[in-house]
Amino acid sequence: MINTIFLVMDNIVPDNDVNVIVFETIYFFGCGGEISYTKGFCIDRDGNIGSFSSFGLGADLGCGVSVGWGISTSNAPTIYDFKGYGLNIGGSFGIPIAGPISVGPGYEWAIAIDNGYTTNTYSLNIGIGKIPFEMHASLSNSWVYDVYSFGGD
């Protein structure tokens, strides 16, 4: 199963540099400043599966609260390397669907401060009170726990 997931991802990401994939839910509040919390699970090519959490603080150009569901890809060798402090830059835009409620895509790029591995996050967000566009920059701390190994390649 894990090999199949990475086989599909190798066909989507042309540089074949994906070693860790995270499936996540993102909670975000921003209005000049931003607070974010992410919770999900991550897998790597070695067959490790673990829980993942991240907390971030930073600056935001926009105002609102949102929840999103995303997939992150990283060049970190394993999920054990996918933790610690990181710098994040991203943004999203929404299409109004009902009053102050909007739905739209988001993207975030992050780099780990201690090891330099990078992560790309693609998300679908539902927001309330958001202007149709937001950009953010933040410092985050991520951790991986409850790791199980099933063997991989």
C-alpha positions as CSV (number, residue, x, y, z in Angstrom):
1,M,0.0,0.0,0.0
2,I,2.7,2.5,1.0
3,N,4.7,1.7,-2.2
4,T,1.5,2.3,-4.3
5,I,1.0,5.7,-2.7
6,F,4.6,6.8,-3.5
7,L,4.3,5.3,-7.0
8,V,1.3,7.6,-7.7
9,M,3.1,10.6,-6.1
10,D,6.2,10.0,-8.2
11,N,4.0,10.4,-11.3
12,I,2.5,13.7,-10.0
13,V,5.7,15.3,-8.7
14,P,8.1,15.4,-11.7
15,D,11.4,15.8,-9.7
16,N,10.9,12.4,-7.9
17,D,12.1,14.0,-4.7
18,V,9.2,13.0,-2.4
19,N,10.1,10.9,0.5
20,V,7.5,11.9,3.1
21,I,3.8,12.6,2.5
22,V,1.5,14.1,5.1
23,F,-2.3,14.0,5.0
24,E,-3.6,16.8,7.3
25,T,-6.3,19.1,8.6
26,I,-5.2,22.8,9.0
27,Y,-6.8,25.2,11.4
28,F,-6.0,28.9,10.7
29,F,-6.8,32.3,12.2
30,G,-5.3,35.4,10.8
31,C,-5.9,39.1,11.0
32,G,-2.6,41.0,10.8
33,G,-1.0,38.2,12.8
34,E,-1.7,34.4,12.4
35,I,-2.1,31.4,14.5
36,S,-2.2,27.9,12.9
37,Y,-2.4,24.4,14.0
38,T,-2.1,21.3,11.8
39,K,-2.9,17.7,12.7
40,G,-2.6,14.6,10.6
41,F,-0.5,11.6,9.8
42,C,2.6,11.1,7.8
43,I,4.2,8.2,5.9
44,D,7.7,7.7,4.3
45,R,9.3,5.4,1.8
46,D,10.8,3.3,4.6
47,G,7.3,2.2,5.7
48,N,7.0,4.4,8.8
49,I,3.6,5.8,9.6
50,G,3.2,8.4,12.4
51,S,1.0,11.1,13.8
52,F,1.9,14.7,12.9
53,S,1.2,18.0,14.6
54,S,2.4,21.6,14.0
55,F,1.8,24.9,15.6
56,G,2.7,28.2,13.9
57,L,2.7,32.0,14.7
58,G,3.4,34.7,12.2
59,A,2.1,37.6,10.1
60,D,-0.9,37.5,7.8
61,L,-2.2,39.8,5.1
62,G,-5.9,39.1,5.3
63,C,-8.5,38.6,8.1
64,G,-10.5,35.5,8.9
65,V,-10.7,32.0,10.2
66,S,-10.5,28.8,8.1
67,V,-10.1,25.1,8.1
68,G,-8.4,23.2,5.3
69,W,-7.5,19.7,4.3
70,G,-4.2,19.3,2.7
71,I,-1.5,17.0,1.4
72,S,2.2,17.9,2.0
73,T,5.2,16.4,0.2
74,S,8.7,16.7,1.5
75,N,12.2,15.8,0.5
76,A,13.1,14.8,4.1
77,P,14.5,11.3,4.0
78,T,12.1,9.9,6.7
79,I,9.3,11.1,9.0
80,Y,11.9,11.3,11.8
81,D,13.5,14.2,9.9
82,F,10.1,15.9,9.4
83,K,10.0,17.7,12.8
84,G,11.4,20.7,14.5
85,Y,11.2,24.4,13.7
86,G,10.4,25.7,10.2
87,L,9.9,28.9,8.2
88,N,6.6,29.0,6.2
89,I,5.4,31.2,3.4
90,G,2.0,30.7,1.8
91,G,-1.3,32.0,0.7
92,S,-4.8,31.1,-0.4
93,F,-7.8,32.6,-2.1
94,G,-11.4,31.9,-1.7
95,I,-14.5,32.0,-3.9
96,P,-17.5,33.3,-2.0
97,I,-20.3,30.7,-1.8
98,A,-22.6,32.2,0.9
99,G,-22.2,35.6,2.5
100,P,-18.9,35.6,4.3
101,I,-18.2,31.9,3.6
102,S,-15.6,31.1,0.9
103,V,-13.9,28.0,-0.5
104,G,-10.6,27.9,-2.3
105,P,-7.2,26.5,-2.8
106,G,-4.1,27.2,-0.7
107,Y,-0.4,26.6,-1.0
108,E,2.5,26.8,1.5
109,W,6.2,26.3,1.2
110,A,8.3,25.5,4.2
111,I,11.9,25.0,5.0
112,A,13.2,23.2,8.2
113,I,15.6,25.5,10.1
114,D,17.8,22.7,11.5
115,N,18.2,20.5,8.4
116,G,17.1,22.5,5.3
117,Y,14.5,20.0,4.1
118,T,11.6,21.6,2.2
119,T,7.9,20.9,2.2
120,N,5.1,21.8,-0.2
121,T,1.5,21.9,1.1
122,Y,-1.5,21.9,-1.2
123,S,-4.9,22.5,0.5
124,L,-8.6,23.1,0.0
125,N,-9.9,25.6,2.6
126,I,-13.2,26.8,3.8
127,G,-13.1,30.2,5.4
128,I,-15.4,32.6,7.2
129,G,-14.9,36.4,7.0
130,K,-11.9,36.0,4.8
131,I,-11.2,38.5,2.2
132,P,-10.9,36.6,-1.1
133,F,-7.0,36.5,-0.8
134,E,-4.6,36.0,2.1
135,M,-0.8,35.6,2.4
136,H,1.2,34.6,5.4
137,A,4.7,34.1,6.8
138,S,5.2,32.2,10.0
139,L,7.6,30.3,12.3
140,S,6.3,26.8,13.2
141,N,7.2,23.9,15.3
142,S,6.3,20.4,14.1
143,W,6.5,17.0,15.8
144,V,6.0,13.4,14.8
145,Y,4.9,10.8,17.4
146,D,3.2,7.3,17.7
147,V,5.4,6.0,14.8
148,Y,4.8,2.5,13.5
149,S,7.1,0.8,11.0
150,F,5.6,-1.5,8.3
151,G,8.7,-1.8,6.1
152,G,8.9,-0.1,2.7
153,D,11.1,-0.3,-0.3
